Amino acid sequence: MGNDGREMTRNIKLTVEYDGTNYHGWQSQAGTGSSTVQDTLEQALQALTNEGNTAIASGRTDAGVHARGQVVNFHTGSSLPVEAWVPALNHLLPGDVRVLAAEEVPRDFHARFSARGKIYQYRILNRRPPSALYRYYAWHVNLPLDMESMTRASAFLLGTHDFSAFRGSGCAAKSPVRTLRSAKITRSGDFIDVLLEADAFLQYMVRNIVGTLVETGLGRFKPEQVKEMLLSRNRCRSGRTAPPHGLYLVTVFYEGS
């Protein structure tokens, strides 16, 4: 056994899908009694391996936020074949958390620190009446949204910038500089989807950008004002924070993927 205590262990990478409605986010909140996705997954891992496994995610998701492709890794001494992890864990997990894939990866792989980019989707239901089916899965905006204005505004955010104007006040990131690689806004029926890809995201960055774009679509801001917000580096200048339940972590990129 080496100094890191993991010489004889395997590193397993999981792709996890979850409905965040009933959880207080990804991260464990010890002592609060709040249910989190991390706790739920670690309980299943412990039941399967009889170890105190720590599940490391690509990043935290907030209470109510969903994931289609969260990436998690953990170290284990279990000899369970890699193809058995998915059915074994899904047998132990509740129906709103599901493991989609598992693979054995090098011991230095880290779900968070090895990540090279992410895609988030934000879903808006844009019609007058609210929905019984999507009330936990899309932000209901009951006034018409100007897609052209939203798209023009989003273009000002592309590239490498200081995103302090779209950063949560509690964000612990050392640098506010991020590279927004793409921003796509599409409509299908009553649904508008905002798809954002970046090298990494600051706390609340997607929700603050989407809230600002929606207010632009409502005519409260002009698209050019979004550029001014960005340059101001002042959160007080930008728009509202979109609610969490319309947000989905879609994909996490790694070297070679």
C-alpha positions in Angstrom: 0.0 0.0 0.0 1.5 3.3 -1.1 1.5 6.6 0.8 -1.8 7.7 -0.7 -3.6 4.6 0.6 -4.9 3.6 -2.8 -2.2 1.5 -4.4 -4.4 -1.6 -4.4 -7.6 0.2 -5.3 -9.4 0.7 -8.6 -10.8 4.0 -9.8 -14.3 3.7 -11.2 -16.0 6.4 -13.3 -19.8 6.6 -13.4 -22.1 8.6 -15.6 -25.2 9.4 -13.5 -28.6 10.8 -14.4 -30.8 12.3 -11.7 -34.0 14.2 -11.1 -33.0 16.8 -8.6 -36.5 17.7 -7.4 -36.3 15.9 -4.1 -32.7 16.7 -3.3 -30.8 19.6 -1.8 -28.3 19.5 -4.6 -25.4 17.2 -5.2 -23.1 17.9 -2.3 -23.4 16.1 1.0 -24.6 18.4 3.8 -23.6 16.5 6.9 -25.6 17.2 10.0 -28.4 19.0 8.3 -30.7 16.1 7.7 -31.1 17.2 4.0 -31.1 14.5 1.4 -28.5 15.0 -1.4 -27.6 13.1 -4.5 -24.0 12.4 -3.2 -25.3 10.9 0.1 -27.8 8.7 -1.8 -25.1 7.4 -4.2 -22.6 6.9 -1.4 -25.1 4.9 0.6 -25.6 2.6 -2.4 -21.9 2.2 -2.9 -21.4 1.4 0.8 -24.2 -1.2 0.7 -22.5 -2.8 -2.4 -18.8 -2.7 -1.3 -19.0 -2.4 2.5 -16.6 0.5 2.1 -16.8 4.2 3.0 -16.6 5.3 -0.6 -16.4 9.0 -1.4 -18.2 9.9 -4.6 -16.4 12.8 -6.4 -18.5 14.7 -8.9 -17.5 16.9 -11.8 -19.2 19.7 -10.0 -22.0 20.6 -7.6 -25.5 21.0 -8.8 -27.9 23.1 -6.7 -31.1 22.0 -5.1 -33.7 21.2 -7.7 -31.2 21.0 -10.6 -31.2 17.9 -12.7 -28.5 15.9 -14.5 -28.4 13.9 -17.7 -24.7 13.2 -17.6 -23.1 14.0 -14.2 -19.7 12.3 -14.0 -18.6 10.7 -10.7 -15.5 8.8 -9.7 -14.7 6.8 -6.6 -11.9 4.5 -5.4 -12.7 1.0 -4.3 -11.0 -2.3 -3.4 -14.0 -4.2 -4.7 -13.3 -6.8 -7.5 -16.8 -6.4 -8.9 -16.5 -6.6 -12.7 -16.9 -3.2 -14.4 -20.0 -4.4 -16.3 -21.7 -5.2 -13.0 -21.6 -1.8 -11.4 -24.5 -0.3 -13.4 -27.2 -3.0 -12.7 -25.9 -3.5 -9.1 -26.1 0.2 -8.2 -29.4 0.8 -9.9 -30.9 -2.1 -7.9 -29.9 -0.2 -4.7 -30.7 3.4 -5.8 -34.1 5.1 -5.7 -35.8 5.6 -9.0 -34.8 9.3 -9.3 -31.1 8.5 -9.4 -29.8 6.2 -12.1 -26.3 5.1 -13.2 -26.1 5.0 -17.0 -22.5 3.8 -17.5 -19.4 2.7 -15.6 -15.8 2.2 -16.6 -12.5 1.7 -14.9 -10.1 4.7 -15.4 -6.5 5.5 -14.4 -6.0 6.2 -10.7 -5.2 9.8 -11.3 -8.5 10.5 -13.0 -10.6 13.0 -11.0 -14.2 13.8 -12.1 -13.8 17.5 -11.2 -10.1 18.4 -11.8 -9.8 16.3 -15.0 -12.8 18.0 -16.6 -12.1 20.1 -19.8 -15.6 21.4 -20.4 -19.3 21.1 -19.7 -22.6 21.6 -21.4 -25.7 22.8 -19.6 -29.2 23.0 -20.9 -31.9 25.3 -19.5 -35.5 24.7 -20.4 -38.2 27.4 -20.5 -41.9 26.7 -21.0 -43.1 29.8 -22.8 -46.9 29.9 -23.0 -49.7 31.5 -21.1 -51.0 28.5 -19.0 -48.6 26.7 -16.6 -48.0 23.0 -16.9 -49.0 20.2 -14.6 -46.3 17.9 -16.1 -43.3 20.2 -16.4 -43.7 22.3 -13.2 -40.5 20.8 -11.8 -38.6 20.5 -15.1 -39.0 23.9 -16.9 -39.3 27.6 -16.0 -42.7 28.8 -16.9 -42.6 32.2 -18.5 -46.1 33.3 -19.4 -45.3 36.3 -21.6 -44.0 36.1 -25.2 -40.2 36.0 -25.5 -38.3 37.6 -28.4 -35.9 34.9 -29.6 -34.0 37.2 -31.9 -33.1 39.6 -29.0 -32.1 36.7 -26.8 -29.8 35.3 -29.4 -28.2 38.6 -30.1 -27.6 39.2 -26.4 -26.1 35.7 -26.0 -23.5 36.5 -28.7 -21.9 39.2 -26.6 -21.1 36.6 -24.0 -19.1 34.2 -26.3 -15.4 34.0 -25.7 -13.1 34.3 -22.7 -14.3 36.9 -20.2 -14.4 37.9 -16.6 -18.0 36.7 -15.8 -18.2 38.4 -12.4 -21.5 40.0 -13.5 -23.0 36.5 -13.8 -21.4 35.0 -10.7 -23.2 34.0 -7.5 -22.2 36.0 -4.4 -21.1 32.8 -2.6 -18.9 31.6 -5.5 -15.6 30.3 -4.2 -13.8 30.0 -7.6 -10.4 31.6 -7.5 -10.8 33.2 -10.9 -14.0 34.6 -12.5 -12.5 34.1 -16.0 -14.3 31.5 -18.1 -14.5 30.7 -21.8 -18.0 30.4 -23.1 -17.6 28.3 -26.2 -21.1 28.3 -27.6 -24.6 29.6 -26.8 -27.5 28.1 -28.7 -31.2 29.1 -28.2 -33.8 27.0 -29.9 -37.6 26.8 -29.9 -39.7 23.7 -30.3 -43.4 24.3 -29.7 -43.9 25.9 -26.4 -40.4 25.1 -25.2 -37.3 27.2 -25.5 -33.9 25.6 -24.7 -30.8 27.5 -23.9 -27.7 25.3 -24.4 -24.4 26.7 -23.0 -20.9 25.1 -23.4 -17.9 26.4 -21.5 -14.6 25.2 -20.2 -16.1 25.6 -16.7 -18.9 27.5 -15.0 -19.1 29.8 -12.0 -21.7 29.3 -9.3 -25.1 30.3 -10.7 -23.5 31.4 -13.9 -25.9 29.6 -16.2 -28.9 30.6 -14.2 -27.8 34.2 -14.1 -27.2 34.3 -17.8 -30.5 32.7 -18.6 -32.4 35.0 -16.3 -30.7 38.0 -18.1 -31.6 36.5 -21.5 -35.2 36.0 -20.5 -35.5 39.6 -19.3 -33.9 40.7 -22.7 -36.5 38.6 -24.5 -39.2 40.3 -22.5 -37.9 43.7 -23.6 -36.6 44.8 -20.2 -33.0 45.0 -21.5 -31.7 45.7 -25.0 -29.2 43.1 -26.3 -26.4 45.6 -26.3 -26.9 46.2 -22.5 -25.8 42.6 -21.9 -22.4 43.5 -23.2 -22.3 46.4 -20.8 -23.3 44.1 -18.0 -20.4 41.8 -18.8 -17.9 44.6 -19.0 -19.1 46.1 -15.7 -18.2 42.9 -13.8 -20.9 43.9 -11.4 -23.6 41.3 -10.5 -26.0 44.1 -9.6 -26.1 45.3 -13.2 -27.2 42.0 -14.7 -30.6 40.3 -14.7 -32.4 37.9 -12.3 -31.4 34.4 -11.4 -33.4 31.8 -13.2 -35.0 29.2 -11.0 -33.1 25.9 -10.5 -35.7 23.5 -11.8 -35.2 24.3 -15.5 -31.5 23.5 -15.4 -29.8 20.2 -16.6 -26.2 19.2 -16.6 -26.0 17.5 -19.9 -22.4 16.5 -20.7 -18.9 16.7 -19.1 -15.9 16.6 -21.4 -12.5 15.0 -20.6 -9.3 14.7 -22.5 -9.9 12.6 -25.6 -13.7 12.8 -25.3 
